[in-house]
Amino acid sequence: MARLSIERRLLITTACLFLVLGTVLALTVRAQARRAADEAFDRVLTASALAIADTVGIEEGAVTVDIPYSAFAILGTSRLNRVFYRVTAPDGSHVTGSPILALDMAAMQDDTLHLDDAVYRGDPVRIASVRRYRADTVTGAGGWIGVFVAETREARQELAEQLTFNGMLPAVAIALLSGGLILVSVRSAFSPLRLIESNLRARRPSDLSRIDREVPAEVSALVSALNDFMDRLGSVLDGVKRVTADAAHQLRTPLAAIQAQAEVGLEEAQDPQVRRRLSRIHHNAREAGLLANMLLSDATTMHRLETQEREIVDFGDATRQALQMLRAQSAYAGLMQSLVLTVDDAPVFVVAEPVVLREMVRNIVENALIHAPGPTHVHLAVSTGRAVLRVMDRGAGIPDIAKGSVFQRFARIDVRHPGTGLGLAIAKDITVAFGGTISVADRAGGGLVVEVALRAVASKEDA
């Protein structure tokens, strides 16, 4: 379903309004232009007809006409027009000119000038007709002599089109200028929404702070409602985090006690059935303990990401501290003997939060120790301006079809192995928060490689 765009709707509505107004204006200008062209040419046409009418007379019973040169010279100023004329005697007979011109026009018995539209030999023409009463100079008998002058409409049409063009040109220029101003105004009116959008997109997923920007009054209600919603959502999430962290912290001690008691019971029990049950209790207690630790680590990590400022940290020191924490745990003391750490001699500086960076390394290495107990290689180096951490194990690896889901929360490829499905998910959240990337790949010779890449900096000035 196409998304509704208010901006597009406003622009389309404005364009349609301009189109309707432009059409009405064009028709009006065209009509006025035709009227103005007709008035201009009609004046010349009537002047020509009157000039001819003033020269007609009757001598010895015959109609005489002395057509002045100026009568047609005026009409001949346009190279497009063709001019026709006709003079009739008082009895309606043809005297001179085009014999079929204005044959369908009724004879008038007054000296009023008439202008009419007609068709002459298939061409539309404009006809000026006038009658003059003349008396015979010999007999004294008189009658009405008719004078008809016609011209084709080509020059009128050309003038009307030129007037229409000249009249519409400023209107089109004003419409284009107005359209541009409206476009700029609409985009400017929606710019606060774009700023709010960019502000929200630039935030970390866990950042639910209020939007602190000056916005127009029309948008302030939306921003206020959005701030209130984020405040409520932040309060709910903070409550969930506190409950999760408190629960995880409170569960660690009893779970450790259950695990210890199960280990003691396994050493003392002789009955195979009892040993199997104690083994299940020990396994489940360990699973629950790992989950509690991961939940506590997740809550601590998210809290520090939200509240602590980034600083320049030595990635190598954070990696060593994370491995030292794992060596202090009895569950990994033996496994850490086969771990090899390779770090460049020079410091590897990155912009991060120290505790969170250490937790990320610990989670990745712990994930390798849980799912692939055995030789593990941790390598940290700078490559093309990026600090790259690789944790490589010799386990069974991950099928290609499952590589896309390993960073999902609580995703477990093999439920037979201990684990919570949170280690790599937490590591990904941290990596993304620091502007880095994380990926998994098969290791040559068997096993898995988890690679984290963060932007390396040389000093505080490069941060």
N, C-alpha and C positions, 0 to 999 in steps of 0.2 A: 504494500500500500504506500503510495507516494506521500511523503511528509508535507504537511501544510506549512507554507511559508507566508507569514504576514507581510514581509517585505515584498515578496514577489506579487502577492495579491494587490498591494497598494500600487505598485508600479504598473501592473496590468490594468487595474481600474483607471489609473491616471492616463495611460496610453489610450484606452478605449474612449475616455472622456475627450481627450485631445482629438481623437479621430472623428468623433461625432461633431464636435465643435468645428473642426477643420472642414468637414464635409459641408456643414451648414454655411460656414463662412465662404467656402469656395463657390457654392451655388449662388449665394447672395452677391458676391463680387462679380461673378460671371453675368448674372442678370443685370446688375448695375452697369457693367462694362458694355453689354450689348445695347442697353438703353442709351448710354452716353455716345456710343458709336453711331447709333441711328439718328440721334439728335444732331450730331455734328454733320453727318452726310445729308440728312434731310434739309438742313439749312442751305447747303450748296445746291441740292437738287431743286428746291423750291425757287431759289434765286435764278437758276437756269430757266425753269418753266415760266417764271414771271417775265424774264428778259425776252423770251420768245413771244409771249402773249402780248407784250407791249408793242410789238412790231406788226401784228396782223391787221388786216383791213379788208374792205370790199370796194372794188373799183369796177364799174360797169358790169356788175353782177357776178364778178369773179373775185375769189378770195386771194389776197396777196399776202405773202409772208417774206419778211426780210430778216432772216435768222442772223443775229449778231454773232461774231466770232467768239466774243467773250462768254456766250452762253455755254458753249461746249469746251472752251478753254478751261473754265473752272472745273468742270466734271472730268476733264482729261488729265488732271494732276496725278491721278493714281494710275499706274501701269496695269493694275489688275482689273479695273472696272471696264466693262463694255457699255456704251451709251446708245440708247435708241430714242427716237421721237416720232411723233405723228401729229399732224394738224388736220382737223375735220371742218368741213363747211357747215353752215347752219342747218342744212338738210341732212347732216350726218355722213355725207359722202367724203371719200378720202381726198385730201389735197396734196400732201407731201409726207415723206418719212416712211416708216414701216407700216405697210397696209394692214397688218394683223395685230398690231399692238393695241391692247386695251379694248378689243372688240366686245368683250363681255361686260364692260363697265357701263352702267346706266348713264344716260345723258342728263346733265344737270342744267338747270335754267337760272343759274345765278353765278356770280363771280367769286364764289368761295373756293379757296385752294383746298384740295383733297390729296391725302397721301394714302396709298394702299399697297398691300403686298399682292403679288401675282406671279404667274409663271409664264415666261415667254420662251417658246421653243425649247422647253424642257429645263430651263434655268430659272431659279427664283430671282425675281427682280422687285425693285421698289419703284413705284410709279407716282409721280406728282402730276396732278391734272388740274387745269384751271380753264375757265371759259370767260370770253370777253364778248360783250355786245357791240357790234359794229354796224354802222349804217352805210348804205351805198352812197358814194359821193355824187352820183348822177341822178339816180332815181329816188334816193332817200329811203328805200326799203332796207331793212336791217335784219340781223339775226345773231345767234350765239355761235361764235367760232370756238372750237375746242382745241386745246393744246395739251399733249401728253408727252412727258419726258420720263424715261425709265433708265435705270442703271442696275447692273448685276451687283450681287452682295459680297463679292470676294474681298474688296478692300474693307468693307464694314467688318467682315469676319476677322480679317487680319488685325484691325485696330482693336476689336473686342478682345481677341486673344492677348494682344500686347498689354492692354489695360488690365486684363485679368492677371497676367503674369506679374506686372508691376505692383498690382494691389496685393497679391498673395505672397510676394517675396518677403516683405517685412514681417508678415504674419508667420510665415514659415521660420524665419530667423528667430522671431520672438518665441515661437513654440519650441524650437530646438534649445534655445537658451533656457527657457522655463523648464523644459524636460530635464536638462542637465542639472539645473539648480534643485529641482525636485528630487532627482536621483541622489545628489549629494546630501540633501536635507534628510531624506529617508535613511540613507546609510549612517548619517551622523546621529539621527534619532535612535537607531538601533545599536550604535557603538557601545553604549554602556552594557548591553546584554552580551556583546562579544567580549568585552573586558571581563565580565563576570565569568563567562564560559572559559576564557583562557586562564583566569585565576584558578578556577576549580580543576581544570585539566592539569595544571602545573603542580598541583598539590600531591603529596604522598597519599596513598590510599587510607592511611590512618589519621590524616590531618582533617579534623572536623571543627577547626576554629572558625569564628564568625567572619563574614565578608565585611571588610572594613574599607569601603570605597564610597566616594561621593557619587551619588546617582540621582537622576531626575526624579521629581515627585511621582511620576507615573510608574517608575520602576521600584521606588522605595518600598512599596507594600509587598512586592514579590521578594525583594531582598530581605525584608524583615521576616516574612514567613519562612524563607529558606534558612535564615539564621536561627529562628526558633526551632525549626525542625532539626537542624544540626546540633543545637544544644541538647534537645531531648534525646536524639540518637547517641550523642556522645555520652550523656549520662547513663543511658542503658548499657552501652558498650563498656564504660568504665565499671559499672556494677558487675557485668558479666566477667570482666577481667579480674576484678577483685575477688569475686566468688571463686573463679577458677584458680587463681593464685593461692588464695587461702586454703581451698580444698586440697590442692596439690601439696602445699606445704604441710598441712595437717596429716595428710595420708602418708607422707614419706616415712615418718617414724614407725607407725604400726606396720606398714608394709615391710620395712626393713626387719622389724622384729619377727614378723611371720616368716620371712625368708630365712632368717637365722635359725628360728626354731625348727623349720622344716629341714635345714641342713643338719642340725643336731639329731633330729629324729631319724634321718636317713642313715646316719652313722650308727645309731643304736638299734634300729629296727632289724629284725631277722626275718619276719614274715614277708614273703615276696609281694603279697597283695597289699600289705601295709606300706611297703616301700614304694609300690606303684602310686598309691594315693598320695604319699608324702612327696613323691617326685612331681606329681601334678600340682600339688599345693605350692611347691617350691617354684615351679615354672610359672604358674599364674601370678605368684607374688612378685617374681622378677619382672614379668610383663607389666603388672600394675605399677611397680616401682619405676620402670622406665617411662611409662606413660605420665606418671606424676611429675617426674623430672622434666620431661619434655614440655608438659603444660606449664610448669613453673618457668622454664626457660623461655617459652613462647611469650608468656605474660610479661616477664622481665624485659625481654628484647623489645616488644612493641612499646612498652612504657618508655624505655630509654630512647627509642627512635623518635618518639613524639616530644620528649621533654629535653633531651640533651643536644647541645650544639655539636656540629661536626668539627673535627680538628685533624691536623696532620699526624698520622700514626705510622709507626714502623710495622709494616705487615709481617716482617720476620719475627719481631718480638711478640706480636700477638699470636703467631703460629706456635712459637716455643711455649708460651704460657698456656695455650690450649692443650698442647701435648702433655705438659707438666700436670695439669689438672686431671687428665685421663690416667696418667701413671699413678696418681694418688688414690684412684679408685681400685679397690681390690678386684673387682670384676674384670678389669682390663690390665692389671699389672703384668700378668703373664703374656698377654697378647702384644703389649707394647715392646716386649723384648725383640720382636721381629720387625719393628717399624724402623724405617730409614728416613731421615730428614735431610733434605738437600736445599740449602738456602744460600743465595749470593752473599759474599762477604760485605758488600756495600749495603747500607740500609735501603729498604724498599718502602718508600713513603707513599701513602695513599690518604685521601680525605675520607674519614670515617669516624665512628664513635668507638673508642677502644674496647669497651666491655662487649658491645654487640659484635664487633669484628671477631673478637676471641670466641664468642659463642658460635658464630658461624663456622669457624674452623673446627671447633670441637664437635659440632653436630655432624659435619661431613666425615671427619675421621671416625667418630663413634659409629656412624652408619656403616662405614667400611668394616670396622672391627666386629660389629654384630652380624652382618650378613655374609662376610667373607673372612672369617678368622684365619690368619696366616700372614705371610709376608706382605707388608704394606709400605708403599713408597710415597712420601710427601715431598713435593718439589715446588719451590717458589723461585721465580725469576722475573726479570723485566724484559718484555719483548714488544718492540714497536710502540713504546710509550704506554704500555699497559702492564700492570703487575698481574702475573698469571700464577695461580695456585692450582696444582694438580695433585689429587689424591688418587693413587693407583693401587688396586688390590689384585689378588690372584684368585678371586672367587669364580662362581659360575657365570657371572655377568647377568645382563638383562636382555631378554628377547627384544628384537627391533620393534615389534608391535606394542611393547609395553614401555618403551623409552619415553613416549609422550606423556605418560601419566605418573611418572615417578615423582614429579614435583607437586602433585596434588596432595592435599591434606588427608591423612589416614589411608593413603594408597599403599598397599602391600602386594608385592609381586608373588611372594611365597609365604603363605601363612604358617608354614612349618617352622620357619626361622623366627626367633624372637625379634621384637621391634614394634614400633608404634605407627610408622608411616608419617611421622611428623618431622623427622630430622632434615630431609632434603627440602621439604616444604618451607620450614623455617629458614633454611639457608637461602632459598630463592627469595623470600620476602626481604631478607637483609641485603642480599646482593642488589636487588632492584632498587631498594631504598638508597643505596650508595651509588646508583647510576651505573652498575656493572651488569655483566651477563654471567649465566651459569648454564652448563650443558653437561651431558653424559655421552660417553662413547666407549666402544669396545677397546680393550687393551691388547696390543699385539702379544700373542702367545697365550691369551686367555685372561679374563678378568675385566674389570671396569675402571674407567677413568672419569672422575668428576672434576671438571675444570671451571674455575672462577676467574674472571678477568675484571679488574678495576683500573681506573685511570691512575697512572703513576705520576707523582709530582716530585720535583727535585728539591723544592724549598717552599716556604710559606708564600713567597711571591707568586708561585705557579699554581697555588690552590685555587 
